Amino acid sequence: MDVLRAIVLGAVQGLTEFLPISSSAHLIIIPWLFGWEESGLTFDVALHLGTLVAVLVYFRREIFQIAVAVPRGLIERRPLADPMARMGWIIILGSIPAAIVGFVANDTIDSFFHGGAGGNTAIVLVALLLIALGALLALAERVAKHCRPVECINAGDGLVVGLAQALALLPGVSRSGSTITAALFRGLQRDAAARFSFLLGIPAIVGAGVLETRSLMETGLAPGEGQSFLAGMATAAIVGYLAIAFLLRYLRTRSTMIFVVYRLGLGVLLLALVATGVR
């Protein structure tokens, strides 16, 4: 992969990982549209590491507070007394469904959508999932109360939003999209829903990065891949950080309807391209 393509895909990953429009869908759609080859394991690692850096840097204070509060609560035998300790345990609880589903189904999903087995059928499924989650997000916006701040998040929220996160293994669903939608249905304020979505996503992003990095360490970088690897990772990190900051600020005063419109429009466009045989 050349450096320019690495930068393009890094920007796409950084932007779509945190906006509710599905990064995995876009990393399938863009190569499909332009006739590019799949990025492969090496570049997948670069993109995951980039977005991991973005979320770790942006939420460094919360992560440090949780990392201190959880063991301190255990030592003091009051594991839920500190709000940050409670958040830590809620994140752990919410991460369990995605870990189980990923362990059972990740290879099957990956081979169908990324291994070429699905063909245009995979694109159709991605389009339908983009549309379906967009419709659910629109419904959540319509019925949600938008009244609960992040401090009110409880174990029930963690489990429900965690179950929604497990669905994001399917390209087109979107990890941030599914978790923000579930959090809105639970009555969270929009920016609180996004903040919890990002915090809950940290273990999932770390897990995916660790597994892929282990596989990459077994094979190593091919000659000439180093520049593309670093370019993609750096671009994903920078764009991802900016995307997090943008979305949290945007949702303080605006709804998610712009992302609903985008998802519906992209889904319909993909179905039209497949139906007309353009791609």
C-alpha positions in Angstrom: 0.0 0.0 0.0 1.4 3.4 -1.0 1.6 6.2 1.6 -1.2 8.3 0.0 -3.7 5.5 0.2 -2.6 4.8 3.8 -3.3 8.4 4.7 -6.7 8.3 3.0 -7.8 5.1 4.8 -6.3 6.4 8.1 -8.4 9.5 7.8 -11.5 7.4 7.1 -10.8 5.1 10.0 -10.2 8.0 12.4 -13.3 9.8 11.4 -15.7 6.9 11.1 -14.5 4.9 14.2 -16.0 7.6 16.5 -18.8 9.1 14.4 -21.9 6.9 14.4 -21.5 5.8 10.7 -19.4 2.6 11.0 -15.7 2.5 10.3 -15.7 -1.2 9.3 -18.4 -0.4 6.7 -16.4 2.4 5.2 -13.2 0.3 5.1 -15.1 -2.2 3.0 -17.0 0.3 0.9 -14.0 2.5 -0.2 -11.8 -0.3 -1.6 -14.9 -1.8 -3.2 -15.7 1.5 -4.9 -12.2 2.2 -6.1 -11.2 -1.4 -6.9 -8.5 -1.4 -4.3 -7.2 -4.6 -2.6 -8.2 -5.2 1.0 -5.8 -3.5 3.4 -4.6 -6.6 5.1 -3.5 -7.4 8.6 -0.6 -5.0 8.8 -2.7 -2.0 7.9 -5.5 -3.1 10.2 -3.1 -3.1 13.1 -1.9 0.4 12.1 -5.5 1.7 12.0 -6.5 0.1 15.3 -3.4 1.5 17.0 -4.1 4.9 15.7 -7.6 5.1 17.0 -6.5 3.5 20.3 -4.0 6.3 20.7 -6.7 8.9 19.9 -9.1 7.6 22.6 -6.4 7.0 25.2 -5.0 10.5 24.8 -8.4 12.2 24.8 -9.7 10.4 27.9 -6.4 10.1 29.7 -7.7 11.8 32.9 -10.8 9.6 33.1 -8.7 6.5 32.4 -6.2 7.4 35.1 -9.0 8.1 37.6 -10.7 4.8 36.9 -7.4 2.9 37.0 -6.7 4.4 40.5 -10.3 4.2 41.9 -11.0 0.5 41.0 -8.1 -1.1 42.9 -8.4 1.4 45.8 -12.1 0.5 46.2 -11.2 -3.2 46.4 -8.5 -2.5 48.9 -10.8 -0.5 51.1 -13.6 -3.1 50.6 -15.9 -0.4 49.1 -15.6 -1.2 45.4 -18.6 1.0 44.4 -18.1 4.0 46.7 -16.2 6.1 44.3 -18.1 7.2 41.1 -15.0 6.5 39.0 -14.7 3.1 40.4 -18.4 2.4 39.6 -17.8 3.6 36.1 -14.8 1.2 35.8 -17.0 -1.8 36.9 -19.8 -0.7 34.6 -17.3 -0.6 31.7 -16.1 -4.1 32.6 -19.7 -5.4 32.7 -20.5 -3.7 29.4 -17.5 -5.1 27.7 -18.4 -8.8 28.4 -21.0 -9.2 25.6 -18.7 -8.0 22.8 -15.9 -10.2 24.1 -18.1 -13.3 24.0 -19.6 -12.5 20.6 -16.1 -11.6 19.2 -14.6 -14.9 20.4 -17.4 -16.9 18.9 -18.2 -15.1 15.6 -15.4 -12.8 14.7 -13.5 -15.1 12.3 -16.8 -16.0 10.5 -17.8 -12.4 10.1 -14.3 -11.3 9.1 -14.0 -14.0 6.3 -17.5 -13.1 4.9 -17.1 -9.3 4.8 -13.3 -8.9 4.4 -12.2 -12.2 2.9 -14.1 -11.8 -0.3 -16.5 -14.7 0.4 -19.5 -12.4 0.6 -19.0 -10.5 -2.7 -21.7 -8.0 -3.5 -24.0 -9.8 -1.0 -21.7 -8.4 1.7 -22.1 -4.9 0.3 -25.9 -5.3 0.3 -25.9 -6.5 3.9 -23.7 -3.5 4.9 -26.1 -1.2 3.2 -29.1 -2.7 4.9 -27.4 -2.5 8.3 -26.5 1.1 7.7 -30.2 1.9 7.0 -31.5 -0.2 9.8 -29.3 1.3 12.5 -30.0 4.8 11.0 -33.7 4.2 11.5 -33.2 3.0 15.0 -31.1 6.1 15.8 -33.8 8.3 14.4 -36.4 6.5 16.6 -34.1 6.9 19.7 -33.9 10.6 19.0 -37.7 10.8 18.7 -38.6 8.9 21.9 -35.6 9.6 24.2 -35.9 11.9 27.1 -32.2 13.2 26.9 -32.3 13.9 30.7 -29.7 11.7 32.4 -26.1 12.9 32.7 -23.0 10.6 32.6 -22.9 10.6 36.5 -26.3 8.7 36.5 -25.1 5.8 34.4 -25.7 2.5 36.2 -25.1 -1.3 35.7 -28.3 -1.7 33.7 -27.1 1.0 31.3 -23.8 -0.8 31.0 -25.3 -4.1 30.2 -27.8 -2.8 27.6 -25.2 -0.6 25.9 -22.7 -3.4 26.1 -25.2 -5.8 24.3 -25.6 -3.1 21.6 -21.8 -2.9 21.3 -21.6 -6.6 20.6 -23.7 -6.0 17.4 -21.1 -3.7 16.1 -19.0 -6.7 14.9 -21.3 -6.5 11.9 -20.0 -3.9 9.4 -22.6 -1.2 8.9 -23.9 -1.3 12.5 -21.2 1.0 14.0 -19.8 0.6 17.5 -20.4 4.2 18.4 -23.7 4.2 16.5 -25.2 1.2 18.3 -24.0 2.2 21.7 -25.1 5.8 21.4 -28.5 4.6 20.1 -28.9 2.2 23.1 -27.8 5.0 25.5 -30.3 7.4 24.1 -33.1 4.8 24.6 -31.9 4.6 28.2 -32.6 8.3 28.5 -29.0 9.6 28.5 -28.2 13.1 27.3 -26.6 13.0 23.8 -23.1 14.1 24.9 -23.3 11.7 27.9 -24.3 8.9 25.5 -21.3 9.6 23.3 -18.9 10.0 26.2 -20.0 6.6 27.7 -19.8 5.1 24.2 -16.2 6.1 23.8 -15.2 4.9 27.3 -16.9 1.6 26.8 -15.2 1.2 23.5 -11.7 1.4 25.0 -11.5 -2.3 26.1 -12.9 -3.4 22.7 -10.3 -1.3 20.8 -7.5 -2.5 23.0 -8.6 -6.1 22.6 -8.8 -5.9 18.8 -5.4 -4.1 18.7 -3.7 -6.7 20.9 -5.0 -9.7 18.9 -4.0 -8.2 15.6 -0.6 -7.0 16.9 0.1 -10.6 18.1 -0.7 -11.9 14.7 1.5 -9.2 13.0 4.4 -10.0 15.3 4.3 -13.6 14.0 4.6 -12.5 10.4 6.4 -9.2 10.7 6.3 -6.2 8.4 7.0 -6.8 4.8 9.7 -4.7 3.1 8.5 -1.2 2.3 5.4 -1.4 4.6 6.9 0.7 7.4 6.1 4.1 5.9 2.5 3.2 5.1 2.1 1.7 8.5 3.3 4.9 10.3 1.3 7.2 7.9 -1.9 5.3 8.4 -1.5 5.0 12.2 -0.6 8.7 12.6 -3.5 9.9 10.4 -6.0 7.7 12.2 -4.8 9.0 15.6 -5.0 12.7 14.6 -8.3 12.5 12.8 -9.7 10.2 15.5 -8.8 12.7 18.3 -10.4 15.5 16.3 -13.5 13.4 15.6 -14.0 12.7 19.4 -13.7 16.3 20.3 -16.0 17.3 17.5 -18.8 14.9 18.3 -18.8 15.6 22.1 -19.0 19.3 21.4 -21.6 18.9 18.6 -24.0 16.8 20.6 -24.2 19.3 23.5 -26.5 21.4 21.3 -27.5 19.3 18.3 -29.1 16.0 17.6 -27.7 13.0 15.7 -30.1 13.4 12.8 -27.3 14.5 10.4 -25.7 11.0 10.9 -29.1 9.4 10.4 -29.5 11.1 7.0 -25.9 10.2 6.0 -26.4 6.5 6.9 -29.7 6.3 5.0 -28.3 8.1 2.0 -25.2 5.9 1.9 -27.2 2.7 2.3 -29.6 3.6 -0.5 -26.6 4.6 -2.8 -24.9 1.3 -2.2 -28.1 -0.7 -3.0 -28.5 1.4 -6.2 -24.9 0.7 -7.3 -25.3 -3.0 -6.8 -28.7 -3.1 -8.4 -27.6 -1.2 -11.5 -24.4 -3.2 -11.8 -22.2 -0.2 -11.6 -20.0 -2.1 -9.1 
